[in-house]
Amino acid sequence: MLSTLSLRAGLVSLAILAAFVLVWQVSVVGSGPAVKMDPEYAKLMGATATQGKSAMPGPGDVGAKIWQHLRDPFYDRGTNDKGIGIQLAYSIVRVAAGYTLAVVVAIPLGFLIGMSPLMNRALDPFIQVLKPISPLAWMPLALYTIKDSGLSAIFVIFICSLWPMLINTAFGVASVRREWLNVAKTLEMNPGRTALRVILPAAAPTILTGMRISIGIAWLVIVAAEMLVGGTGIGYFVWNEWNNLSITNVIAAILFIGLVGMALDQLMARLQSAISGTQGRPGDRAPRCSGSRLSRLALGRDDNEEAPMSGAFISVEGLTRRFPETSGSGPLTVFEDLWFTVQEGEFACIIGHSGCGKSTILNILAGLDAPTSGHIIAAGKHVDGPSLDRAVIFQSHALMPWLTALGNVELAVSSRHPDWSRQQIREHAMKYLALVHLDGSEHKKPQQLSGGMKQRVGIARALAIEPRMLLMDEPFSALDALTRGSLQDEVLAIRRATRQTIFMITHDVDEALLLADKILLMTNGPKAWVVENTLPADRSRADLHKLPTYYQLRNHLMDFLVTRSRELALHPEARPSDRHPTVIRPTAGTAIHAPSSTPLTQSPGQTPSARLPASRFTAA
């Protein structure tokens, strides 16, 4: 299809060219009688004018002149008589020098402006004043200060090439997707590595667009600059031939200028294609894992290893998040005085309406956001920033599109193990791709993968750094039902094999019942209750609805989301006010539905339908 389109486009281009040449030829054919005229005027108008022909040379005349130049392009018969090849070479060298200098200045400065709001604001007034100035306006000042016509021309090329690259680089860097930067933060990549491995590849298309624009402007300006400074160059050649009244040479030079400009643009296009094509290029295939994946890929853990010790592995204590005032109505409180705990090896889910602060809690736990007050203790450490011990699986997978599936996982592995060899990194990454059934697709880029496969890569990337906990932000919400079910089953299998602590956000009640040990119900206000999932740990999707307490749990969660959360928004006094709200732990044969007028934080004596644990579980 593509070859057919290219062939048709080529034929149309040839037809347009043929029509143009025909019109050109017809327009220069004269039919008037030969006339006598002043020799100087005849010379100005062209010798053919005295024979009743047009003063403009025809396609044949120009073609003959071009052939003459091509037969001996590098002759040198003195200052004002050099071949077209030498003239073009001088111009190309000047453009290359000025353009290279602009690249060296514009790209680092653009990075600084794009990454620093302070420098963006500080430098923007200077850019806005200097950018509209014509490059040729700088020529007199350059000639006066530099006192060299060649260097002055290079300076003018530098000036005209600078602005497109600088502005495009700054824009590209500032527009890098937040989720990619969050991936870099969660992998604890330092600023230099983030700039080279994430920001530069992400901004590369925009940067290269600026570079292509700059090379075109530079080639355009060099002609005018050389007309002003004289010497050797294609611009001076055009001016000199005009002074000699050689219109044929002028037209031939114009065609050469256009062809060289097209070649420079194609060179930049090929450079852009080469850079895009080499990122994540498949190398030698890493060894594949086969056999029973989940039994053999124990992720470095002994099958006889004891279960993780119980305890408050994650402790959220008095957490509050408010956003600054923007509309004059005061600060926006997302949640306040939030308390809950998660045991090591436990799977906890948060369910609640949009806007109740679920993702904000996860971002604070991941170290991507900071609370207004309160704190989180995770694995015995205060959470004050990202850590490789807390891996994040993002809602939109957040894969780097310039890397393959293997490259995305290797990026994470190299962050965890910077001293490993490339072979070690690859083998480790392949182990986790095999765990999510993607061995065989490791050299595909994200755009070649389905939605479910992309999320599998995200899961493999998170597991590959061997974190102590997984944080999952609605990882399956954008997938179709079949794919979502398949991935949920894989998460269950991986969790049983790895004994991983998982904290997940979801809107799906059935997903929470299938996956979670503990379910936190968030209100819009907000506060939260804890519901412990008493379904058997070895539950499966096929048997879930047959379990004794399944419908009791499900009805309670649905009632909370549909009715209770709305009532609590209207009656704040019914919300729990202490740090130790009730944990609902239903057993077979009990009913856990509470009337809408009865808060779920009553004591055990007041709520016979809910059996409370002796241990301390807290939720705000």
C-alpha positions as CSV (number, residue, x, y, z in Angstrom):
1,M,0.0,0.0,0.0
2,L,2.8,2.4,1.0
3,S,4.8,1.6,-2.2
4,T,1.8,2.2,-4.3
5,L,1.2,5.5,-2.7
6,S,4.8,6.5,-3.1
7,L,4.7,5.5,-6.8
8,R,1.5,7.6,-7.4
9,A,3.0,10.5,-5.5
10,G,6.1,10.3,-7.7
11,L,4.1,10.3,-10.9
12,V,2.1,13.3,-9.8
13,S,5.4,15.2,-8.9
14,L,6.8,14.4,-12.4
15,A,3.6,15.6,-14.0
16,I,3.8,18.9,-12.1
17,L,7.4,19.3,-13.1
18,A,6.7,18.6,-16.7
19,A,3.8,21.1,-16.7
20,F,6.0,23.8,-15.1
21,V,8.8,23.3,-17.7
22,L,6.3,23.4,-20.5
23,V,4.7,26.7,-19.3
24,W,8.2,28.1,-18.8
25,Q,9.3,27.1,-22.3
26,V,6.1,28.6,-23.9
27,S,6.4,31.8,-21.9
28,V,10.0,32.6,-23.1
29,V,9.4,31.8,-26.8
30,G,9.2,35.2,-28.6
31,S,7.5,35.9,-31.9
32,G,8.2,39.6,-32.4
33,P,10.5,41.0,-35.2
34,A,14.2,41.7,-34.5
35,V,14.7,45.2,-33.3
36,K,17.6,47.6,-32.9
37,M,18.2,49.0,-29.4
38,D,20.9,50.6,-27.3
39,P,23.8,48.1,-26.7
40,E,23.8,48.8,-23.0
41,Y,20.0,48.3,-22.8
42,A,20.3,45.2,-25.0
43,K,22.9,43.8,-22.6
44,L,20.7,44.5,-19.6
45,M,17.7,42.8,-21.3
46,G,19.7,40.0,-22.7
47,A,21.0,39.4,-26.2
48,T,18.0,37.4,-27.2
49,A,15.8,40.5,-26.9
50,T,17.2,41.9,-30.1
51,Q,16.0,38.8,-32.0
52,G,12.4,39.2,-30.8
53,K,12.8,36.6,-28.0
54,S,12.2,36.9,-24.3
55,A,15.1,38.2,-22.2
56,M,14.4,35.3,-19.7
57,P,16.4,32.2,-20.5
58,G,14.4,29.0,-21.2
59,P,14.7,25.6,-19.7
60,G,17.2,24.5,-22.3
61,D,19.5,27.4,-21.7
62,V,19.5,26.8,-17.9
63,G,20.0,23.1,-18.4
64,A,23.0,23.7,-20.6
65,K,24.5,26.1,-18.0
66,I,23.9,23.6,-15.2
67,W,25.6,20.9,-17.2
68,Q,28.5,23.3,-17.8
69,H,28.9,23.9,-14.0
70,L,28.7,20.2,-13.2
71,R,31.4,19.2,-15.7
72,D,34.0,21.3,-13.8
73,P,32.5,22.3,-10.4
74,F,35.8,23.0,-8.7
75,Y,37.8,25.2,-11.0
76,D,39.6,28.2,-9.6
77,R,40.6,31.0,-11.9
78,G,40.9,33.8,-9.4
79,T,39.0,35.6,-6.7
80,N,35.8,36.2,-8.7
81,D,35.9,33.1,-10.9
82,K,35.5,29.9,-9.0
83,G,33.5,26.8,-9.7
84,I,30.0,26.3,-8.3
85,G,31.3,23.4,-6.1
86,I,33.8,25.7,-4.4
87,Q,31.1,28.4,-3.9
88,L,28.7,25.9,-2.3
89,A,31.4,24.3,-0.2
90,Y,32.3,27.7,1.4
91,S,28.7,28.4,2.2
92,I,28.1,24.9,3.7
93,V,31.2,25.2,5.9
94,R,30.0,28.6,7.2
95,V,26.5,27.1,7.9
96,A,28.0,24.1,9.6
97,A,30.1,26.2,11.9
98,G,27.4,28.6,12.9
99,Y,24.8,25.8,13.2
100,T,27.1,23.6,15.4
101,L,27.8,26.6,17.7
102,A,24.0,27.1,18.0
103,V,23.5,23.5,18.9
104,V,26.1,23.6,21.6
105,V,24.5,26.7,23.1
106,A,20.7,26.2,22.4
107,I,20.2,22.6,23.6
108,P,21.8,22.9,27.1
109,L,20.2,26.3,27.6
110,G,16.8,24.9,26.4
111,F,17.2,22.1,29.0
112,L,17.8,24.6,31.7
113,I,14.8,26.7,30.7
114,G,12.5,23.7,30.4
115,M,13.5,22.1,33.7
116,S,13.7,25.3,35.8
117,P,10.6,27.5,36.1
118,L,12.9,30.1,37.7
119,M,15.2,30.3,34.7
120,N,12.2,30.2,32.4
121,R,10.8,33.3,33.9
122,A,14.1,35.0,34.2
123,L,15.3,34.5,30.6
124,D,11.9,34.8,28.9
125,P,12.0,38.7,28.6
126,F,15.4,38.5,26.9
127,I,14.3,35.8,24.5
128,Q,11.2,37.8,23.5
129,V,13.2,40.9,22.8
130,L,16.0,39.3,20.9
131,K,14.1,36.7,18.9
132,P,12.3,39.1,16.5
133,I,15.5,40.9,15.5
134,S,16.5,40.0,11.9
135,P,19.8,38.1,11.8
136,L,21.0,40.5,9.1
137,A,20.5,43.4,11.5
138,W,23.4,42.0,13.4
139,M,25.8,42.0,10.4
140,P,27.1,45.6,10.7
141,L,27.8,45.1,14.5
142,A,29.5,41.8,13.7
143,L,31.7,43.3,11.0
144,Y,32.6,46.2,13.3
145,T,33.6,44.1,16.3
146,I,34.9,40.9,14.6
147,K,36.5,42.6,11.6
148,D,36.3,39.5,9.5
149,S,33.6,38.9,6.9
150,G,33.7,35.1,7.1
151,L,33.4,35.0,10.9
152,S,30.7,37.6,10.8
153,A,28.7,35.4,8.4
154,I,29.1,32.5,10.9
155,F,27.9,34.7,13.7
156,V,24.8,35.6,11.7
157,I,24.1,31.9,11.1
158,F,24.6,31.2,14.8
159,I,22.0,33.9,15.7
160,C,19.3,32.7,13.2
161,S,19.8,29.0,14.2
162,L,19.7,29.7,17.9
163,W,16.1,30.6,18.5
164,P,14.2,27.6,16.9
165,M,16.4,25.1,18.7
166,L,16.3,26.9,22.0
167,I,12.5,27.4,22.0
168,N,11.7,23.8,20.8
169,T,14.1,22.3,23.3
170,A,12.7,24.3,26.2
171,F,9.1,23.4,25.1
172,G,10.0,19.7,24.6
173,V,11.7,19.4,28.0
174,A,8.8,21.2,29.8
175,S,6.2,19.0,28.1
176,V,7.7,15.6,29.1
177,R,4.8,13.6,30.5
178,R,4.5,13.7,34.3
179,E,4.1,10.0,34.6
180,W,7.5,9.4,32.9
181,L,9.2,11.7,35.4
182,N,7.3,9.9,38.2
183,V,8.8,6.6,37.0
184,A,12.2,8.2,37.1
185,K,11.5,9.4,40.7
186,T,10.3,6.0,41.9
187,L,13.4,4.4,40.4
188,E,15.5,7.0,42.3
189,M,17.3,8.1,39.2
190,N,19.6,11.1,39.7
191,P,19.0,14.3,37.8
192,G,21.7,13.6,35.2
193,R,20.5,10.1,34.5
194,T,16.9,11.3,34.4
195,A,17.9,14.0,31.8
196,L,19.8,11.5,29.6
197,R,17.5,8.4,29.9
198,V,14.1,10.0,30.2
199,I,13.9,13.7,29.4
200,L,16.2,13.8,26.4
201,P,14.6,10.8,24.5
202,A,11.1,12.1,25.4
203,A,11.9,15.6,24.1
204,A,14.0,14.4,21.1
205,P,11.2,14.7,18.5
206,T,10.6,18.3,19.5
207,I,14.3,19.1,19.7
208,L,14.9,17.6,16.3
209,T,12.0,19.5,14.8
210,G,13.7,22.7,16.0
211,M,17.0,21.6,14.5
212,R,15.4,21.0,11.1
213,I,13.8,24.4,11.2
214,S,17.1,26.0,12.1
215,I,19.1,24.3,9.3
216,G,16.6,25.6,6.8
217,I,16.7,29.1,8.2
218,A,20.5,29.0,8.3
219,W,20.8,28.0,4.7
220,L,18.3,30.7,3.7
221,V,20.2,33.4,5.6
222,I,23.7,32.5,4.4
223,V,22.8,33.6,0.9
224,A,21.8,37.1,2.0
225,A,24.8,37.3,4.4
226,E,27.3,36.5,1.7
227,M,25.7,39.0,-0.6
228,L,26.5,41.6,2.0
229,V,30.0,40.5,3.0
230,G,31.3,39.4,-0.4
231,G,34.2,36.9,-0.8
232,T,33.5,33.3,-1.8
233,G,30.2,31.6,-1.3
234,I,27.0,30.9,-3.2
235,G,25.4,34.1,-2.1
236,Y,28.3,36.2,-3.4
237,F,28.2,34.1,-6.6
238,V,24.5,35.0,-7.2
239,W,25.2,38.7,-6.6
240,N,28.3,38.7,-8.8
241,E,26.4,37.0,-11.7
242,W,23.6,39.6,-11.4
243,N,26.2,42.3,-11.7
244,N,27.5,40.5,-14.8
245,L,23.8,40.4,-16.0
246,S,24.0,36.6,-16.3
247,I,20.4,35.6,-15.6
248,T,21.1,32.0,-16.7
249,N,23.8,31.7,-14.0
250,V,21.5,33.3,-11.4
251,I,18.7,30.8,-12.2
252,A,21.2,27.9,-12.1
253,A,22.5,29.0,-8.7
254,I,19.0,29.3,-7.4
255,L,18.4,25.6,-8.4
256,F,21.6,24.6,-6.7
257,I,20.6,26.5,-3.5
258,G,17.3,24.7,-3.5
259,L,18.8,21.2,-4.0
260,V,21.4,21.7,-1.3
261,G,18.7,23.0,1.1
262,M,16.6,19.9,0.4
263,A,19.6,17.7,1.0
264,L,20.3,19.3,4.3
265,D,16.7,18.9,5.4
266,Q,16.7,15.2,4.3
267,L,20.0,14.8,6.3
268,M,18.2,16.0,9.4
269,A,15.2,13.8,8.7
270,R,17.5,10.8,8.4
271,L,19.2,11.7,11.6
272,Q,15.8,11.9,13.3
273,S,14.8,8.6,11.9
274,A,18.2,7.0,12.9
275,I,17.9,8.3,16.5
276,S,14.3,7.0,16.8
277,G,15.2,3.7,15.3
278,T,18.3,2.9,17.4
279,Q,16.6,3.6,20.8
280,G,15.7,0.2,22.2
281,R,16.9,-1.6,19.1
282,P,16.7,-5.4,19.6
283,G,20.1,-6.9,20.4
284,D,21.1,-10.4,21.1
285,R,18.1,-12.3,22.4
286,A,18.4,-13.1,26.1
287,P,17.8,-16.6,27.3
288,R,14.2,-17.4,27.8
289,C,12.7,-19.1,30.9
290,S,10.5,-22.1,30.4
291,G,8.7,-24.6,32.4
292,S,6.5,-23.8,35.4
293,R,7.2,-20.1,35.7
294,L,5.7,-19.3,39.1
295,S,7.3,-22.3,40.8
296,R,10.8,-21.8,39.3
297,L,10.8,-18.0,39.3
298,A,10.6,-17.7,43.1
299,L,12.3,-14.4,42.7
300,G,15.2,-15.3,44.9
301,R,13.0,-16.6,47.7
302,D,13.1,-20.1,49.1
303,D,9.9,-22.1,48.9
304,N,10.4,-23.2,52.5
305,E,10.9,-19.6,53.6
306,E,8.7,-18.6,56.5
307,A,5.8,-16.3,56.0
308,P,6.5,-12.6,56.5
309,M,6.3,-11.4,60.1
310,S,3.1,-9.7,61.0
311,G,3.1,-6.1,62.1
312,A,2.3,-2.6,61.0
313,F,4.4,-2.7,57.8
314,I,2.6,0.5,56.6
315,S,1.4,2.9,59.2
316,V,-0.5,6.0,58.1
317,E,-0.7,8.4,61.1
318,G,-2.8,11.6,61.1
319,L,-2.3,12.2,57.4
320,T,-3.8,15.4,56.0
321,R,-3.5,16.9,52.6
322,R,-4.8,20.3,51.6
323,F,-4.1,22.2,48.4
324,P,-3.5,25.9,48.4
325,E,-6.3,28.4,47.9
326,T,-6.9,29.2,44.2
327,S,-10.5,30.4,43.9
328,G,-10.9,32.5,47.0
329,S,-12.9,29.9,48.8
330,G,-10.1,28.7,51.1
331,P,-7.7,25.7,50.9
332,L,-9.1,22.5,49.5
333,T,-9.0,19.7,52.0
334,V,-8.6,16.4,50.2
335,F,-8.5,14.4,53.4
336,E,-7.6,15.0,57.0
337,D,-6.5,13.1,60.1
338,L,-6.3,9.8,58.2
339,W,-5.2,6.7,60.2
340,F,-4.8,3.1,59.0
341,T,-2.3,0.3,58.9
342,V,-1.3,-2.5,56.5
343,Q,0.4,-5.7,57.6
344,E,3.5,-7.1,55.9
345,G,2.4,-9.5,53.1
346,E,-1.1,-8.0,53.1
347,F,-3.1,-6.9,50.1
348,A,-5.0,-3.7,50.9
349,C,-7.4,-1.9,48.6
350,I,-9.0,1.5,48.8
351,I,-12.5,2.0,47.4
352,G,-14.3,5.3,47.1
353,H,-15.8,7.8,44.8
354,S,-13.7,10.0,42.5
355,G,-12.2,12.9,44.3
356,C,-12.1,11.4,47.8
357,G,-8.2,11.4,47.8
358,K,-7.3,7.8,46.9
359,S,-4.7,8.6,44.4
360,T,-3.3,11.4,46.6
361,I,-2.8,8.8,49.4
362,L,-0.9,6.5,47.0
363,N,1.2,9.4,45.7
364,I,2.2,10.3,49.3
365,L,3.0,6.7,50.1
366,A,5.1,6.5,46.9
367,G,7.0,9.7,47.9
368,L,5.7,11.6,44.8
369,D,3.7,14.1,47.0
370,A,4.0,15.4,50.5
371,P,1.3,15.6,53.1
372,T,0.2,18.9,54.7
373,S,0.5,17.2,58.1
374,G,0.9,13.7,59.5
375,H,3.2,11.1,58.2
376,I,3.6,7.6,56.9
377,I,5.9,4.9,58.3
378,A,6.7,2.2,55.7
379,A,9.0,-0.8,56.6
380,G,10.2,1.1,59.6
381,K,11.2,4.2,57.7
382,H,9.6,7.6,57.5
383,V,8.3,8.2,53.9
384,D,9.8,11.5,52.7
385,G,10.5,10.7,49.1
386,P,10.6,7.9,46.5
387,S,12.3,4.7,47.3
388,L,13.2,1.5,45.3
389,D,11.5,-0.4,48.2
390,R,8.1,1.0,47.0
391,A,7.4,0.2,43.4
392,V,4.5,1.9,41.6
393,I,2.4,0.4,38.9
394,F,0.7,3.3,37.2
395,Q,-2.8,3.5,35.8
396,S,-1.6,4.3,32.3
397,H,1.4,1.9,32.4
398,A,3.8,4.8,31.9
399,L,6.1,2.9,29.6
400,M,8.9,4.8,27.8
401,P,7.8,4.6,24.2
402,W,11.3,4.8,22.8
403,L,12.3,1.7,24.7
404,T,11.3,-1.9,24.1
405,A,9.5,-4.0,26.7
406,L,12.9,-5.4,27.7
407,G,14.4,-1.9,27.7
408,N,11.7,-0.6,30.0
409,V,12.4,-3.4,32.5
410,E,16.2,-3.0,32.1
411,L,15.9,0.7,33.0
412,A,14.4,-0.3,36.4
413,V,16.9,-3.1,37.0
414,S,19.9,-0.9,36.2
415,S,18.6,1.6,38.8
416,R,18.4,-1.1,41.5
417,H,21.7,-2.7,40.5
418,P,24.0,0.0,38.9
419,D,27.1,-2.1,39.3
420,W,25.7,-5.1,37.3
421,S,26.9,-6.0,33.9
422,R,24.6,-5.6,30.9
423,Q,24.2,-9.4,30.7
424,Q,23.2,-9.6,34.3
425,I,20.7,-6.8,33.9
426,R,19.2,-8.5,30.8
427,E,18.9,-11.9,32.4
428,H,17.3,-10.4,35.4
429,A,14.8,-8.4,33.3
430,M,13.9,-11.4,31.2
431,K,13.1,-13.4,34.3
432,Y,10.4,-10.9,35.2
433,L,9.1,-10.6,31.7
434,A,8.7,-14.4,31.7
435,L,6.9,-14.1,35.0
436,V,4.2,-12.1,33.3
437,H,4.2,-14.3,30.1
438,L,5.9,-11.8,27.8
439,D,9.0,-13.8,26.9
440,G,8.9,-13.7,23.1
441,S,7.6,-10.1,23.0
442,E,10.6,-8.5,24.8
443,H,11.8,-6.6,21.7
444,K,8.5,-5.0,20.9
445,K,7.9,-1.4,21.7
446,P,4.9,-0.2,23.6
447,Q,3.0,0.9,20.4
448,Q,3.3,-2.8,19.2
449,L,1.7,-4.2,22.4
450,S,-1.9,-4.5,23.4
451,G,-3.2,-2.7,26.5
452,G,-3.0,-5.8,28.6
453,M,0.6,-6.5,27.5
454,K,1.6,-2.9,28.3
455,Q,0.3,-3.4,31.9
456,R,2.2,-6.7,32.1
457,V,5.4,-4.8,31.2
458,G,4.6,-2.3,34.0
459,I,4.1,-5.1,36.5
460,A,7.4,-6.7,35.4
461,R,9.2,-3.4,35.7
462,A,7.9,-2.9,39.2
463,L,8.7,-6.5,40.3
464,A,12.1,-6.4,38.8
465,I,13.5,-4.0,41.4
466,E,12.4,-6.5,44.1
467,P,10.5,-3.9,46.2
468,R,9.2,-4.6,49.6
469,M,5.8,-3.3,48.6
470,L,3.8,-2.7,45.4
471,L,1.6,0.4,44.9
472,M,-1.0,0.0,42.2
473,D,-3.0,3.0,41.0
474,E,-6.1,1.5,39.3
475,P,-3.8,-0.6,37.0
476,F,-6.7,-2.4,35.2
477,S,-9.3,0.3,34.9
478,A,-8.6,1.1,31.2
479,L,-8.7,-2.6,30.1
480,D,-11.6,-4.6,28.7
481,A,-13.3,-7.2,31.0
482,L,-11.5,-10.2,29.6
483,T,-8.0,-8.7,29.8
484,R,-8.7,-7.2,33.2
485,G,-9.7,-10.6,34.5
486,S,-6.7,-12.3,33.1
487,L,-4.3,-9.7,34.7
488,Q,-6.1,-10.0,38.0
489,D,-5.5,-13.7,38.0
490,E,-1.8,-13.1,37.2
491,V,-1.5,-10.6,40.0
492,L,-3.0,-13.2,42.4
493,A,-0.5,-15.9,41.2
494,I,2.4,-13.5,41.4
495,R,1.5,-12.4,44.9
496,R,1.2,-16.0,46.1
497,A,4.7,-16.7,44.6
498,T,6.3,-13.6,45.9
499,R,4.4,-12.9,49.2
500,Q,4.4,-9.3,48.2
501,T,2.8,-6.5,50.2
502,I,0.4,-4.7,47.9
503,F,-1.5,-1.4,48.2
504,M,-4.0,-0.8,45.4
505,I,-6.6,1.7,44.4
506,T,-9.7,0.5,42.6
507,H,-13.3,1.4,41.8
508,D,-14.3,-2.2,41.2
509,V,-15.9,-3.9,44.2
510,D,-15.5,-7.4,42.7
511,E,-11.9,-6.7,42.0
512,A,-11.3,-5.7,45.6
513,L,-13.1,-8.9,46.9
514,L,-11.0,-11.1,44.6
515,L,-7.6,-9.6,45.3
516,A,-7.6,-7.8,48.7
517,D,-7.3,-9.0,52.3
518,K,-8.3,-5.6,53.6
519,I,-10.6,-3.0,52.0
520,L,-10.6,0.6,53.0
521,L,-13.9,2.4,52.3
522,M,-13.3,6.2,51.7
523,T,-16.0,8.8,52.1
524,N,-16.1,12.1,50.4
525,G,-15.1,14.3,53.3
526,P,-13.2,12.3,53.9
527,K,-12.9,9.5,56.4
528,A,-12.7,5.8,56.0
529,W,-13.7,2.4,57.4
530,V,-11.8,-0.9,57.2
531,V,-13.5,-4.1,56.0
532,E,-11.5,-7.2,56.3
533,N,-12.0,-9.8,53.6
534,T,-12.7,-13.1,55.3
535,L,-13.0,-15.0,52.1
536,P,-10.6,-17.9,51.8
537,A,-7.1,-16.9,50.8
538,D,-7.0,-19.5,47.9
539,R,-10.2,-18.1,46.3
540,S,-10.5,-18.0,42.6
541,R,-12.6,-16.1,40.2
542,A,-14.6,-19.1,39.2
543,D,-15.6,-20.0,42.8
544,L,-15.8,-16.5,44.3
545,H,-19.6,-16.1,44.1
546,K,-20.1,-19.5,45.7
547,L,-18.3,-18.6,49.0
548,P,-20.6,-18.1,52.0
549,T,-19.8,-14.5,52.8
550,Y,-19.3,-13.2,49.3
551,Y,-22.7,-11.6,48.8
552,Q,-22.7,-10.2,52.3
553,L,-19.4,-8.5,51.7
554,R,-20.4,-7.3,48.3
555,N,-23.7,-5.9,49.4
556,H,-22.0,-4.1,52.2
557,L,-19.5,-2.5,49.9
558,M,-22.1,-1.5,47.3
559,D,-24.4,-0.1,50.0
560,F,-21.5,2.0,51.3
561,L,-20.6,3.4,47.9
562,V,-24.2,4.0,46.8
563,T,-25.9,5.1,50.0
564,R,-23.7,5.4,53.1
565,S,-21.1,7.7,51.5
566,R,-23.8,10.1,50.4
567,E,-25.4,10.2,53.8
568,L,-22.1,10.7,55.5
569,A,-21.4,13.7,53.3
570,L,-24.7,15.2,54.4
571,H,-24.2,14.3,58.1
572,P,-20.6,14.8,59.0
573,E,-21.4,14.1,62.7
574,A,-21.9,10.4,61.8
575,R,-18.2,10.0,60.6
576,P,-15.7,8.3,62.9
577,S,-13.9,10.9,65.1
578,D,-11.3,8.8,66.8
579,R,-8.1,7.1,65.5
580,H,-9.4,3.6,66.0
581,P,-12.6,3.1,63.9
582,T,-14.2,-0.3,63.7
583,V,-12.9,-3.0,61.5
584,I,-15.7,-5.0,59.9
585,R,-14.8,-8.7,59.9
586,P,-17.8,-10.8,58.8
587,T,-18.1,-14.5,59.3
588,A,-20.3,-17.1,57.7
589,G,-23.9,-16.8,58.8
590,T,-23.7,-13.2,59.9
591,A,-25.2,-10.1,58.3
592,I,-23.1,-7.0,58.1
593,H,-25.6,-4.6,56.7
594,A,-26.0,-1.6,59.0
595,P,-29.1,0.7,58.7
596,S,-28.2,4.0,57.1
597,S,-29.0,5.8,60.3
598,T,-26.6,3.8,62.3
599,P,-22.9,4.7,62.0
600,L,-20.6,1.8,61.5
601,T,-18.3,3.0,64.3
602,Q,-20.5,1.7,67.1
603,S,-19.1,-0.5,69.8
604,P,-19.4,-4.3,69.5
605,G,-22.3,-4.2,71.9
606,Q,-24.2,-1.8,69.8
607,T,-23.5,-3.6,66.5
608,P,-24.0,-7.3,67.0
609,S,-23.8,-7.9,63.3
610,A,-20.1,-7.0,63.1
611,R,-17.5,-9.0,64.9
612,L,-14.5,-6.8,65.9
613,P,-10.9,-7.9,66.1
614,A,-8.9,-7.7,69.2
615,S,-5.9,-6.4,67.4
616,R,-5.6,-2.7,66.5
617,F,-6.6,-1.8,63.0
618,T,-7.0,1.9,62.4
619,A,-8.5,4.0,59.7
620,A,-9.8,7.5,59.6
